[in-house]
């Protein structure tokens, strides 16, 4: 599996990567001390390469490192965490 360079912008509350000049993102907000993933976006020209999965993983890893829980409010992130049980302990 290819690895993507993921950037975290805590001010804009988003994780991004650029593949072939096209940006993909995961955005989030906080509900108290819970990180809420509210959007996963991978444009069509670069979809189907596991990019969304890597972005969501980066958000969960950030939350793990920060000691906070996650609420996957977007449908992609909700399905992703069901497939990656090693992150279930982070669910709010």
C-alpha positions in Angstrom: 0.0 0.0 0.0 1.3 3.4 -0.9 2.0 5.9 1.9 0.8 9.5 1.6 2.3 12.6 3.2 -0.4 13.8 5.5 -0.4 17.3 6.9 -2.3 18.4 10.0 -3.4 22.0 10.3 -4.8 22.3 13.8 -5.9 26.0 13.2 -8.0 25.0 10.2 -8.9 21.7 11.9 -8.1 19.5 8.9 -5.8 16.8 7.7 -4.7 17.1 4.0 -2.6 15.4 1.4 -1.9 16.4 -2.2 -1.7 13.7 -4.8 -0.9 14.5 -8.4 -1.6 18.2 -7.7 -5.1 17.4 -6.2 -5.9 18.0 -2.5 -7.8 15.5 -0.4 -9.0 16.3 3.1 -10.5 15.2 6.4 -12.1 18.1 8.4 -13.1 18.0 12.1 -14.3 20.2 14.9 -14.5 19.8 18.7 -17.5 19.0 20.7 -16.1 19.7 24.2 -13.2 17.4 24.4 -14.3 15.1 21.6 -12.8 15.3 18.1 -15.7 15.1 15.6 -14.7 14.0 12.1 -17.3 15.8 10.0 -16.1 15.4 6.4 -13.8 13.2 4.3 -13.2 14.4 0.8 -11.2 12.8 -2.0 -11.8 14.3 -5.5 -12.6 11.9 -8.3 -9.3 12.1 -10.1 -7.5 10.5 -7.1 -10.1 8.4 -5.5 -9.8 4.6 -5.1 -6.2 4.7 -3.8 -6.7 4.4 -0.1 -6.2 8.2 0.5 -9.4 8.7 2.5 -8.3 5.8 4.7 -4.9 7.3 5.4 -6.5 10.7 6.2 -8.9 9.2 8.7 -6.2 7.1 10.2 -4.1 10.2 10.7 -7.1 11.9 12.6 -7.5 8.8 14.8 -3.7 8.7 15.5 -3.7 12.4 16.4 -6.6 11.8 18.8 -4.8 8.8 20.4 -1.7 10.9 20.9 -3.7 13.7 22.4 -5.6 11.4 24.7 -9.0 12.4 23.3 -12.0 10.5 22.0 -13.4 10.6 18.4 -16.9 10.8 17.0 -17.0 9.8 13.3 -19.9 12.0 12.1 -19.2 11.5 8.4 -20.3 8.3 6.9 -16.9 7.3 5.5 -15.2 7.7 8.9 -18.0 5.7 10.6 -17.5 2.8 8.2 -13.7 3.0 8.4 -13.6 2.6 12.2 -15.8 -0.4 12.0 -13.2 -2.0 9.7 -10.3 -0.9 11.9 -11.2 -2.3 15.3 -7.8 -1.3 16.7 -9.3 2.2 17.0 -12.6 1.3 18.6 -11.3 2.3 22.0 -11.2 5.9 20.9 -14.9 6.1 20.0 -16.9 8.6 22.1 
